[in-house]
């Protein structure tokens, strides 16, 4: 076995996992909505309960929403790990795993490629989530500003 063959297998399996993830709308939606729900529940629920102390290099308190985001990224990684293992079971039931095992590669290479593909998908999702979260927060701020401007125009001055 050459490294080029393993690299081709890795590229093919990673591409397949990403395409399958994007085409499964429920899985894609749950990957983006689940962390937002956790953020909404925990950040809103624990906002007034827990205080985050001032730590250097910060001069002010850290809001709980900022404090909880690394934990949410861990939750994303956890759920993607479970979903990638379910993907292996699905591939085995549908016969795709049998086709993969006919490739002239050792089984450990296929397993490693599947694991790396799942990890790559998890990292991509962890990269997208904070950007999506930032976009949602920006949209909410813009809506609030537009609402304030509309109220200012409609109120008699």
C-alpha angles and dihedrals in degrees: 000000000000127000090240090063092051090048091052091049090049092050093047095048093044092050090047093051093049093048091047090049093051094045093051098077095187093054092045093048094046091050090058101034100044096065091044090054091049089049093049094047099043100033092049094039099047098032095102097028101062126043119203110218125232109265129180131292088029120084096196139036119288112235116240091241090061092043095053099048096086089053090050090053088054089051090051090053091048095051093045089052089055093045092050090053089050087050089058090052090048091050090051093050093047094048097247091117090057089055091049092051091057089065114107092249131103115261093242089060091054091048091048090049091051090049093048090047091053090047092050090051090050092050091049090051091048088052093049097045099067090045090051090046090051091049091051092049091047091050091050091051091049091050091051091049092049090049091051091049091050091050091048091052094046097046115088109250 
